[in-house]
Amino acid sequence: MPTLKKNHLVQKRNVLNEIRSSNMTLQELRFFSIYLSKINKNKPEETRVVRFPMADFQSIMDLGRIDIGYMKNVTNSLLCKVVNVPIKDEVGNYRGYTGFQLFKECTVSNDDSGEWYVEIDAHDKALPLMFDFKNKYFTYKIDNMLRLRSPNQFRMYEILKQYETAGERILSVEELKSFIGIGKDEYPRYNDFKNRVLDACQQALAEHTDIKFTYEPHGRKGKAGKILALKFIIEKNEDFTDQLTLDMFVAQNAQNTISAQLNLNDLDSFDATDLEHEGAITSRDVLLVDLRDIMKNEFTIEQVDELLSIAMSRNLVTGKNAYLYFKEKYATVKRVESGGGIKTNLFRYLRGIINKE
């Protein structure tokens, strides 16, 4: 049964790469790529089930703490990831889609030696996307994605890496957003999309991956009108060296195994600060506790962690200004709530606000 090794190659079919990312978090995108690197396209029945030692799973998923309830949330989220595969006729006309889950079963348990592990199996419907290779697929080393810090950067790397040999790719803005996983209503102004997504991805890929790119408008609506499409020029990044192997990534996140014994939901700000000084938790853990406290403990640490990750991935906050940002956003949603303007739970409403900025 496959376990983690160095320098695994990810082989991904083009059709799987061009399916919307199903709102995966960065950690889930990373996990899926590592899963793909573990399987053997020639041996589906022998390699479809992949086992991860718990320490490796913690590092891949950026888990700062482990308890059964939280693990269920993490693994259930993986099991809920759905892909919608287009149905097309012989000449390529769209005729609908088929939707199914990527994974069908996940087991969290310990072996005979007492070592905990996470084991996951692909959904039967997804097997052709993962194993049925003829041509039309691309390959990259896991090392390229370990330093990328947002789902946007991760997906931009994959959709451009697929066309590295061709050297260019033309995509409509709407199509690009769909591939990355950005909703139609997000970044309605092109300049916001350019600054927060395109330019941020350009810098990240140049710094951390084996490709780099430039881009330019390729189609407009009227003279000097709305930009409809973009042309990407893709080049090999000669300055890139393998900066971080999977083993190194796991080792660098070893601090998580210390925090795993603690439940941040049980800490107040004073306790968290003391534990940080002792080296038992990280500065990010302290920030999560502080943010939970300023939002009157209405959200769990896990929910605060998700909100902070979204805000940071969109370059809305850094560690320094997160406190004021969330204090202001919480005050805003409470005003809306008091006026009866929230029709869903407070967490989903706040998450929606952050996703739209």
URZI-V839612 format. One line per field, one symbol per residue. phi: phi as a letter, one per 30 degrees, with the letter a starting at -180 (. if undefined). burial: b if it has 9 or more other ideal C-beta (glycine too) atoms within 8 Angstrom, else e. A space follows every 50 residues. Layout:
BEGIN
phi=???
burial=???
END
This chain:
BEGIN
phi=.dbdbdhdcccbdedddccedhhddeddddddddeddddcdcbdddbdcc cceedddeddchddabbddddddddddddcdccccdcbddcjddbkabca ddbcabbcabddciddbbbbbddeddeedcbdccbhbbbadeedcdcdca eeddddedddeeceddiaacbdddddedddjcddddhddeddddddcddd dedddddbbdbbabbaecabcidhcddcbbccccbdddddbddadddddd ddcdeddddedccddcccddddddddddidbcddedddddddddchhdbd edddeddddddddchdbbedcdededddddddddddddcicccbdddddd dddddcd
burial=eebbeebbbbbbbbbbbebebbebbbbbbbbbbbbbbbbebeebeebbeb bbbbbbbbbbbebbbeeeebbebbbebbbebbbbbeeeeeeeeeeeeeeb bbbeebebeeeeeeebbbbbbbbeebbebbbbeeeebbebbbbbbbebeb bbbbbbbbbbbbbbeeebbebbbeebbbbbbbeeebbeebebbbbbbbbb bbebbbebbebbbebeeeebeeeeeebbbbbbbbeebeebeeebbbeebb eebbebebbbebebeebebeebbebbeeeebbeebbbbbbbbbbbeeebe bebbbbbbbbbbbbeebeeeebbebbbebbebbeebbeeeebeeebbebb bebbbee
END
